[in-house]
Every structure is written in structure tokens, then in C-alpha cells.
Amino acid sequence: MFLDSTGGQSSVNTNPDVVVIGGGPAGATVSTLIAQKGHNVVLFERDKFPRFHIGESLIPETYWVLERLNMLPKMKASCFVKKFSVQFVNAAGKQSAPFYFHDNKPHECSQTWQVIRSEFDQMMLENAREHGVEAHEETRVLEVLFNGDRATGVRIQTKDGQQLDVHAKAVVDASGQSAMLMNRFKLRIWDPELNKGAIWTYWKGAYRDTGRDEGATIVIQTPDKQGWFWYIPQHDNTISVGVVGPFDYLFKGRGSHEQVYNEEVEKCPAVQKRIEGAERAAGYFATKDYSYRATQAAGDGWVMIGDAFGFLDPLYSSGVLLALKSGELAADAICEGIAKNDLSAAQLGAWAPAFNQGIDRMRRLVCEYYNGFSFGHFVKKFPHLRNTITDLLIGDLFTDRVDCVWEPMESLYPQGHQHPTQWDAGTPAEIAANKENELYLPEELRA
């Protein structure tokens, strides 16, 4: 027995069917879906929820996983701002017409939400508990236990310092960018093209549209085309406003995060206009976000999901979708494996090739934007492909039906322009050695 995060006594099931490391959206998803099938699942989360996290904008394809999780009634009853579209502002300040998801797919799945992640993640974790998941907060997983090459469980440390071994048929690494197993087995490949960073804060009383446009995500290109701003309305009268740009451009030789952020705002009239008269509601956050992926998703008795498997540039808000989708696919593979008494690497990672193809499609769209792709120009030239582009923006990534956009896109390349390098092309060792994903919190949120 030990004290849980609420101060009450709690015992740990030391022989569950499945152990999940991490209680974020990926971990909550995989554990809930496995528990729905009647299996015993124990989840260990190192932090105490609610806790801050970035990644606030959901895209419509999350609907289908949220439906399986029985989360939709909770989302519909929440205060989260409803999101119906995404809109782009080019370097000259010209706004595109909104890409309304419902116009493309007339179904309730085409309305999604802008969430405050501390609230959303806690809802997801509590939902897991409601489905029978034994979830322990403020509990560290010290290591994954192996018998030869097969994962057999984890060693944990409770809030009061006690250590305990927990054995399971399968271990799911949903530890986020801590990426326990990826680091253990040196499976990470840094993306050779996507080397970005972000600085952001929150504004009270900033401009927001009304009606169907109130919850739109706005992507605003900076006038010098060095980067872009996100503009995400939230339900507590705040707007999340962040600038994304090449790592070297944002973070080398430019002073404090506050100084760089303000310099970028001053250079971008489209952002200045929207926050004019608003009051800053927080300090300055920053991430050095290097996109990466693992060379494999699973081994005998273990599987990696969410950011523990890979991270993709946040341009199109795909992070939560990829967390939920990988959690869903891994859960189905685990349940099938338990039924067949086969928890091999081949069984637990069978979903990964198709999942990687989906990430590749979103990555391609991200790279094209950074290389000068214009949605407005493309749609004007190929109006019959507007819906297909919108499909990609809503996260309909796991079908080859959308691949019809790439050849027309390439036809607009200027002479000599090449399509993006593959994600696994490799990064020189001297560059890779300096890469890491870091989050900087303002002083008021530091522990």
C-alpha cells in the first residue's frame, strides 16, 4: 500500500495484463480501449494532473477515436470552443477563404474543439479510470524490465520513494518526448528538414471572430516568410498566440524569449491587429521542437505510441490525432495479440507501416508549406482538389485516396525545386548530436 496523489491509500496491481507508461492522450486512449475489452490495465503517470501541455487544437478526425472512448458526450458538454475551420493568412496579410470542414464532409465529425490541454488531458485520464483502468499519478517508471529481448514489466517508484516491480504481458510506452524505449534502443531518427522552434504566450481580450468562425485556427505567415504564427481561441477568454520558425532563426543570438516574441509580433501586422488592446495573460513559453520518428514501433512484449514513437511539426495541429490514433491501433493489436497468445514484435507493431504512411502525408503537407506552397494558389489552379486538400487538413491521412494532390502540387514547383527529403534520409551525426526537444515554461509554472 502507498499514498496516491489524492492522499488516500492505494494498492498497485503487480500482475496486470498490460502496463502503460504515461497518462497523456496516447496513454489514456490505449489503456481505455484495452480495458473496454475486459483486460486489466495499470497506467503510471509521473506528474499530478492537471498539468500544463501544449497542443491545444484538435482536428476533426479525432472524432472517431473519441467516439470509441465514449468521450464525445463529455466533449459536447464541455466549455471548449467549437472549431469548424482553419484559415490561412499569407505573408502579404491576405486571408484565404476559411476551409470549412463541414462543407467538405457534412457530418458532426466535422466540428471539433480548441482545448486547454490541462483540462482535456485530465478528462481523458478520468475517462480511462471510469472504464476500469488503474491509473496512478505521481508515480515514476524507473525502467522497463526485460527477460532477454522480451519486455516483462516495469519498475516503478511511488511518490513516497517506494520501489516496486510490476509484471505484465505487454508494456506500452506512452511516455511522451521522454521516449523511454526509443532512447534505450537508440531508435530515434531526427527529421532532416523539420528543425523548428516556437515561442508563445496567451492574451486576454484579443480579437476573435463570431459565429461559425469564432473557433477557427488561423495560420499567419510572417511577412519575411521565416515562419508563421498560430492563433487559437480558447474558452477562458484567452487566445493562444505563438510564433514558429527555424531553430537557428528564433533562438540563436537574439536575446530572451520575450524579446524575440515581441520582435516577431512587431514585424507581423496581421498579429498586431488581432492583439491590439489585449492583455497578456501569461509569461513566455518556448519549445525547441525537432521532428523525429522511431525506426520501429514495437518489440517482443512492448510497443511505443504518441510522442514516444514520433513527433511531427505542429503546423496542422496533428499531434493529438496522432496520439489518439496510435493509441487506438496499438490497443487493437494488443487485444488481438492477447487473444492469440502472440505478443511478438510483428503482432504488436503490425499497425505501424500504415500509420507511418499517414504521418508521411501530413509531413509532406508541412514541408510543402515551408517550401512556399500556397493553399489559395493551389485551389485556384485545381479547384476540383479543394476537398481533397481539406481532407488532409482534417486528418484523413490513412487512405491513398488523398495522394492525388501530390502530382498537381509538384506541377507548381519553380524550376529546380525538389520535393521534400524523406523523413528517414538521415541527419549528419554532428547535427543530430545537438538536437533535443525542450520545453521552457515561464517562471510562474516552474516547479
N, C-alpha and C positions, 0 to 999 in steps of 0.2 A: 504494500500500500504506500501511496505517496500523495502529497498535496497537489491538486490540479490547479489550473490558472484562476479558478474562482475561489480557491482557498479550501475547498472541500476535499475529502479523501477520495482517491480514485485508484482502481487496480488496473493493471495492464494485462491484456490477454497475450500471453507469451507464445502462443501457438496458433495464430490465425491462419487463414488460407492465404491472405495477401497483406503485405506491408506496403504502405505508401509513404514516401518521404516528401513532405511539403503539402501545405493546405491551401495554396492558391487555386485559381480556376482549373488548372490541369489536374492537380491532385484531388480537388473536390469532385471533379467530373468522373475521373476514373474510379474513385472509391465508391461514389454513389451508384454508378451503373453496375459495378460488381456486386455491391450489397443488394441491389434490386434482384439479383439472380439467386439470392439466398446464401451467399458466401460470407464468411467472417472477414472483415477488413479492419485493420488498425492503421490509423494515419497519425503521423508525428509532424508537428509544425513547431519550428524553433521560436517563432515570435508569438506575442499575445495579440489577438485580433481585438478591435480593428487596428490596422496599421496602414501607413501611407503606401501607395503604389501608384505608378504612372501607367498609362494605357487606358484612357477614360472613354474612348469612343468605340462602341460596338458596331459591327457591320451586320447586315440582315441575315446572312447565312448562319449566324449563331442561333437563330430561332429554332432550328431543327434539333440541335443538341439540348438547348434549354427545354424544349418540349419533352424530350426523353427524360430529363432530370426532374420533371414536374416543377420547374422553376417559373413557367410562364405566368401562373396566377400571381405569384409574388412580384414579378416584374411589372405586371399590369397594375398592381395595387400600390406600387412604389411611387416615390416622388420624382424619380429620374425623368429628365427631359426626353420627350419623344423625338426621335430623329427620323426624318423622311427623305433626306437627300444629302448630297455632297456638292460643293460648288468650288470652282477654281477662279483665282484672280491672277492674271499674268503679270509679268514684270512691268508693264506699262500701266497697271492698275485697272485693266479692263476685266470685268466679271463675265464668266461664262454663264450660260443658262444653267440652272440647277439640274443635276442628274437625279430626277425623282425616281426612287426605287419602285414605287407602286405603279408608275406608268409603264414600267418595264415588266413587272410581274405583279398583277393585280391579286394579291393575297395578303393576309395580315402579316405574313413573314416579312413583308417589305417595309414594315415600320419597326425600327429598333430603338435603342436608347443611348443617351450620353450618361455615363455613370460616374459617381465618385467611387473609386476603387475600394477604399477602406470599407464603404458600406456594401458594395456589391460582393466583395470577397467574403465578408462576414456572412452575408445572406447565403452564399454558396456553401460555406462550411457548415452553417447551421442546417441547411437543407440536407447535407450529407449525413449529419447526425440523425436527422428525422428519418432517414432511410436505413438506419441501423449501423452506420459507420461509427466505430470507436475512435474519436478524434481527440488527441492530446496536444494542447498548446504548450508553449514554453518548454518544449522537450527537444533536445538536440539528438540527431543521429550522428554518432561519432564515426561509424564506419559500416559498410556493408560486409556481412560475413559470407565467406565462401568455403565450400568443400571442393578443392580442386578448382575447376573452372565454373562451377555452378554456384550461384547465389543461394544462400540458405536462410538469410535473415539479416537483422541489423543489431548493432549495439547502440543503446540509447543512454542519454544522461538526462535525468529529470531536473526540474528547477532547483531542487534542494541538493543536487550533486550526486544522487544515487545512479549507479550504472546497472544496466540490465540487458541481457540478450533476449531478443525476440526472434523466433524462428517461423518461417513461412514457406509456402510452396513457390511464391513469386514475390519479387521486390520491384516496386515501381519507383523510379527516380523522377520525382516532380519537384526537385529542389530549386528550380529556377536557375538563375545565372550562376549560382554556386556550383551547379553541374557536377555533383559528386562523382558519378561513374564516368562521365566524359573525361574528367581530369585524371581519374585513376588509371584509365586505359589509354589516355592520350589520343582521344578520338576526334578532337576538335580540328576543323579546317576553317580558318578565317576567310571571309569573303574577300576576293581580290579587288573588288570595285567599291563596295559599300562601306566606307570608313567615315561615318558621320558622328556628330555630337549634337547635343541640344541644351538650350538654356531656357527656362520658363518660369513664370510666376502666375498669380491669379489676380483678377481685377473685379472689384465690386462696382456695379452700376455702369459697366461698359455697354456699348450698343449691342442689342440683339434684335433680330428680325421678328416678325409676328406671324401668326397663322402657321401655315404648313412649313414656312422657312425658319421658324423660331429655333429648332434644334439642329439645323444644318451644320455639318462640319465644313469650315471654309479653309481651303488651302491657298495661301497667298504667297506667290513667288516674290522674292526680294528684287528690287529694281536692278541690282547688279547681277542677278541670276546666280549668285553664290549659294543661295539657299532658299528656304521657304519658312513661312510661319503657319502654325496651326491655330485655329480659333474655334474653341469648343465650349458652348454654353452649358452650364450646369444648374442644378435646381436650387442651389442656395444663393442665388443672385450673383454668382461669380462666373467669370469666363476664364477658361484656361487658355493662355496665350504663350506659345513657345516658338523659338526660332531654331531651325535645324540647318546645319551646314557642314562642310568638310571639317574634320577634326582639327587639322592644322590651322585652318582659317579662323575657327572660333576660339581655340584655346592656346595658341602659341603667340606669346609676345603682345597680348592685348589687354592685360590688366585683369581686374576682378570680373566675376560673372555678372555683377550688376552693371559694371561699366560696359562690357561687351553687349549685353542685352539692350541697354539704353541706346547705344550707338546704332544697333541694328534697327530698333524702333524708329529712331530719328531719320533713318535712310528710307523708311518704308511708309509713305503717306497713307496707304490703304489700312495699315495697322494703326497709325497715329490717329486717323479719323475715327476709328472704332472705339479707341480707349480714351478719347478726349473727354475730360471731365470725370473720368472714373477714378476710383481709389484703389491703390494696390492693397491686396488682402493677405499677402504672404511675402516671405522672403524669396530669394532666388534659388531655384533648383537647377541642377545640371547633370547631364549624363554624358559619358563617353561611350557611345554605343557602337560597338563593332559587330557587324553581322557575322554569324558563324553557323555551322552545322556540324553534326557528328557524322562520321563515316559509316556508322551502323547505329541502328535504333535499339538493338536487343542482343542479349547473350543468353546462355542457358540459365533460366530462372530469374532473369532481370530484363527490364525494359525502361527506356527513357522517353519522357514526354514533355511538352511545353518548352520553356526556355532551357530546360536541362538537356533537350535534344537539339535545339537550334533557336536562333534569334534573327528576325528579319527587320530591316529598316521600317520605322513606324509610319511611313508616308501615307499608306492607305488603311491604317488602323486595323491591320490584320492580326495583331498579337493575341487578343482574346479568342478570336476564331480559331487560330492555330492551336492554342492551348486546349480549348474545348474539343476540337476535332481529333487531335492526337490522343486526348484522354478517352474519347469515345471509341476510337479504333483500337487502342490498346486494351481497353476493358473487354471489348468483344473477343479479341484474340486470347486474353487470359481466361475468360469464361469458357471459351471453346477448348482451350488447352487443358483446363481442369477436367472438363467432361471427357476428353480423350486421353487423359493422363499423359499429356505431352506438353511440357513447358520448356521446350528447346528454344534455341535462338531462332530457328526457322519459323516456329509456330508463333512466338511472341513478337517477332518482327515482320510478319508476313504483310502487314499493312503499310510498311514504310515506303516501298517503291512508289506506290500510287500517291501517297502523302507527299513525298518529295517532288513528284511531278506538279502537284498543286502549288507547293511553295515556289517552284521554278516559274510558274505562270505569274504569280504575284511579284516575284523578284524581277522578272522581265519587265513588267509594267513600271516598277520602281526605277529600274535602271534607265528605261527609255525616257522617263520624266526628267531625270537628272541629266540626260544627254540631249535635252531640248525638245522632247515630244510635247506637242500642243493638242489637248483634247479638242479645243474648238476647231482648229485647222483640220484635224483628222475627221471629225464628224461632218464638217462642211464638204470635205473631199469624198468621204464614204458614208453618206447618211444612212445607208442600209445596215451599217455596222454599229450604229449608236447603241442599240440594245445589247449587242454583244460586249461592247466596252463597259456598259453599265453592269452586265452580268459579272464581269471581272471585279468591278468596284464593290459589288455587294458580297463578294466572296464565293461566287460559284466557280471554284477553282479546280474541282476534281472531276472534270469532264473534258475530253478532247474537242468537244463541240466549239469551245471558245478559241481554239487555235487558229481559226480562220482570220484572226485580226493581224497576225504577225507579218504575213507577206505584204498586205497593203501598207502596214506601218513601215516596213523596210523600203517600200517604193518611194517614200517621202524622205529618205535619208539624203543628205547632201553628198556630193561626190566624195568618195574616200572614207565615208563614215562606216564603221563596222558595228555589227550587232554586239550586245554585251558579252563579256567573257563569262564562261560557265563558273558557277559558284565553287566548284571543286578544282578549278585550274591551279590553285595553289598560290600562296603568298611567300615571297622570299623570307628565309629564316630570320634575317636581320630585322625585317619589318615585323614579322609575326611575333618576335620576342618582346616587342614594345606594345603589343596590343592587349587590352583587357577592358572589360566592361565595368564601369564605375558609376556610382550614383552619389551625388553631392547634395545633401539636404541643407536647408537654411538652419541657422543656429537654433531656432525655436523648436525644431523637430529632432535635433540630435539627442541621443540618449545620454 
